[in-house]
Amino acid sequence: MPLKRETTQKILRDGSISLLLYALPVLLLSAYLHITGDKPWLRPPVTPNIPVVKAVFENLSSWGLPVLTLGVGLTEFLLGLYKKKWTRNERILDIVCFIGPKVVIRPAIVYFTLKALPWLLPGLKGVFAWVPLFGGFLIVAVADDLTQYWYHRLHHQVPFLWRFHRTHHSAPYMGMAMAGRQNIIYTIFFSQIYLTAALVYLGLGYAALLVTGVKSLITMAAHSSIPWDKPLYSRKWLHPVAWVLERLISTPATHHAHHAASNDDGIGHYKGNFGNMFFLWDVIFGTGIITRKYPAAYGLEYYQKEEWYAQFLWPVVKSKIPGSELSAHGPEVADEAPGYEPPARLREKEEEDFIGKKYLYDFQ
């Protein structure tokens, strides 16, 4: 399925703007050093002396986040927030995606990338260790999250890429159970993992540690089925806080809209709201909507409950369900395939046919 011309033009335009955004933290740091006259590269690198903060984020990045994810997930389950949608197939898929990508694949990618970088970039280890923590944080935060924004956005806008990301959207519920639900190929080529590992090698390791911790907390909270942002909308005195927060970072309302089953209700926006840590990218590029409401249903309108192993391992293993996007000859994007009609419209047509036949029978 070819990419639409207007989509291509928008991607190229926004990509050009992104180059400036990538450079912005470096320019701000340069301006700061020029104004203050400071030359930190002439001094020996100093590790920030914040032992408590360092310990918190080190533990969060190692065992803390998985434990926190399990804790919130258990709370959601006990509160009945998954209802009856967490079937055996969905449960196995969520568990496999939690253990595989989060516990095995991503740490392995970081490990082998750091092992390969001395060979790829000899003599550059720690070359930017002099960068102040605030500057390093900005550089890593923008580099990591803007790269993930683009990786995410392209998997929605380029038809060929959609099926690699589809697994994350097939869950008919939101929560910790599905937060790490990703296809194995999508995870292996997760572009910002390699970029962030390279920045660690170049000397921005502590900044990367802080960014990873902060980002993990934000994205976890945005996927949660616990609507922690609702009090911000219901209390008038908190509206200014809500206005800033929902444009800066991903919140449950904005990210739940991205996982909606439909765009028809004016709340769902699964072909937008791509931001992970920062929703700001969606504001800048016009790919986001903010309604402060939650969609009625999540997942895919055309979801056929494909086998967990097909969702996790596609295209190495394909689904046996005829017509599925993940089957041997399935469409790239089902809802854009010729003749596709959403289930809701099909039900309306069935009702119209039934009423028409009943009317004809009564008339006769």
C-alpha positions, 0 to 999 in steps of 0.5 A: 500500500503506497504512502499518500503524497500529503502524508509523505510531505508532512513527514518530510516537513516535520522531519526537518523541524525535528533536526532543529529540535535535536540541536536545540539542547546543544544550542542552549547549552552552548549559549549558557556556557558562552554567557557564563564563560564557564569551560567545564571541559578543561576540568576533570569530569566530576560525577554528580554527588547526589547519592540518594537520587543516584541510588533511586534511579539506578534501582528503578532502572534495574529491578525497581520498574518491573516490581513497580509495574507488577505492583500497579498491575496487581492493584488494577487487577484487584480493582477489576479494571480489566473486567472480563477482557483479560482472556487466556490468550491476552494474558499469555501475550502480555506475560511473554511481552513483559518477560521477553522485551523488557527483561531480556531483549532490551537489556541485551541490546544495551549490553551488546551495543556498549560492547560494540561502540568501542570498536565503532567509535574508538577513542570517544568513550567519555568524551562528553563527560564534562557536560553539566547534568542539566545539559546532559538531561536535556540532550538525552531527553530530547534525543531519546524521546523525539526519536521514539516519537518518530519511530512510533509515528512512522509505524502508524503512518507507513502501512508496511510498518504497522503490523510490527506495532499492531500488537501494542494496540490489539489489547482491548483494555489499558493497564500495566498488563499491556504496557510492554506489549510489543512485537519482537521485531518492533522491540529489536529495532527500537531505535532510541535504545541504540541512540541512548546507549551511544550517548551513555558511551560518550559520557552522558550515562548519569543523565541517561539514567535520570531520563530513563527513570523519569520517562519510565514513570511517565509512560507507565502512568499514562498506560495505567487504567487508573485515571489519576489525571481526572482530579485535575480536570474536575477541580477548577483551581487545578485547570492551569496545572492540567493545561500545562501538564497535558501539553508537556507530558503524556497523561492517561487521557491523551494516551488512552485516546491513542489506544481507542478502538475508534476515532468516530466519537471525537475522543479516540485518536489512534492515528495521533497522540504519538508522544511517549514521555513528552506530548509536546511533540504532538503539540508541535507537529499537530498530531495530537488532540486533547479532550480530557475524556476517555474513550468507550472502548480500546483496541482494534475494531477489526481485532480477531484475537490472533494467537499470542505467538503470531502477535509476538513473533510476526512475520516469523510466525503468522496467524492461522486466522483467514483475513487477519493482518497477521495471516499469510496473505492478510492486508497491511492495514485492515481498516484501509483495505478496499471494502472494509467497513467497521463492525459498528457500520456492519451491525447498522446495515444488518439492523437496516436489512432486518427492519426493511425485511420486516417492513416488507413482510408486514406490508405484504 
